Amino acid sequence: MENNHVTFVEIDLKAIDFNLNFFKSKLNPKTKILAVVKAFGYGSSSVEIAKHLEHKVNYFAVAYLDEGIALRKAGIKIPILVLHPLKVNIEKIIAYNLEPSIYSTKILKAFIDKAKELNIENYPIHIKFNTGLNRLGFSEKNIIEIAKIISEQTAVKVTSVFSHIAASEDLNERKFTIQQIKNFKELSNKFISLLSNTPFRHMLNTSGIINYAKEAQFEMVRLGIGLHGFGNEHNITAELKNVNTLKSIISQIHIIEKGETVGYNRAFKAATTVKTATIPIGHADGISRQLSNGKGFVYINNKKAVIIGNVCMDMIMVNISNIDCEEGDEVIVYKDQFHIEELAKASNTISYEILTAISQRIKRVLKKS
């Protein structure tokens, strides 16, 4: 379906390359890189990001089956790790040559059974250990059991062993994180010693690469939000390039007289004459209602224009009393990483949510130079 929406996200592919190379510079030359492209590529475009990066990284990761299928249908050939496979999806995971994260005995046995049924040998799987995030994964008490299950069959083969750090960006939690790393080393060493092959290991995410590359680089790292210019620390983010810029236009300009109100529930009442601009983007597009009435802002002709009234489903109104502009002029809804982080703080959330909330009805436009 053709998308004629005037609001769009501009995706800077050169900025992605810059950010990838920034993180590569923190790693050993032989360390593999897995690019995380789940959640529509952090709100951009998982397919376009994957196409751009396919020959520059070693692996992709998605959260769910459908995301992996979309990449395969787009022609992506390199390995794709599905981080949260479900039992009902096993046959399709195999059909699309996706590689599952195995996090429980139940799904391990189910996957082996299906692979045997399909007469498959050495299908690549990834064993997930829980070392403190307490979300998904095996524990130490499972090691003997799962190693025995794996050793008694040939349908699947362990390609990697991995875990997730709970607070890699928070150096106040360094003691906890170092203990997580220690636990993972012990668990993985014990488990791998019981296998007939030697899988590679990975534990670090974007912040982990920044803060723990010496302690836990292993053979691969996982890079997600960092590709989009966020380092989870101001000084690191400042060294990265912005990837996603959300743009729109001014639909209409109004003069609001003293005493008049703007928007639903009459949330804004003019104390003096105010000039407003209406912009075709709203909470259905990812602009949080938390940003209503002075908390959020956009840029028009390089000047801040504060949101007034409540954010509507499809529109916002902003104060342009001190901005020289006209109907049809460009509006920068998300200017850069620091603008996004300010809006995240005002919404009592994080940059990840701001990015991934951008609706799929918003066009994605690639900037290649």
Secondary structure, DSSP 8 states (H G I E B T S, - for coil): -----S-EEEEEHHHHHHHHHHHHTTS-TT-EEEEE-HHHHHHS-HHHHHHHHTTT-SEEEESSHHHHHHHHHTT--S-EEESS--GGGHHHHHHTT-EEEE-SHHHHHHHHHHHHHTT--SEEEEEEB-SSS-SS-B-GGGHHHHHHHHHT-SSEEEEEEE---S-TT-GGGHHHHHHHHHHHHHHHHHHHHTSSS--EEE---HHHHHHHHHHH--SEEEESGGGGT--SSHHHHTTS---EEEEEE--EEEEE-TT-EESGGG-EE-SS-EEEEEES--GGGT--GGGTTTT-EEEETTEEEEEES---SS-EEEE-TT----TT-EEEEE-SHHHHHHHHHHTTS-HHHHHHTS-TTSEEEEE--
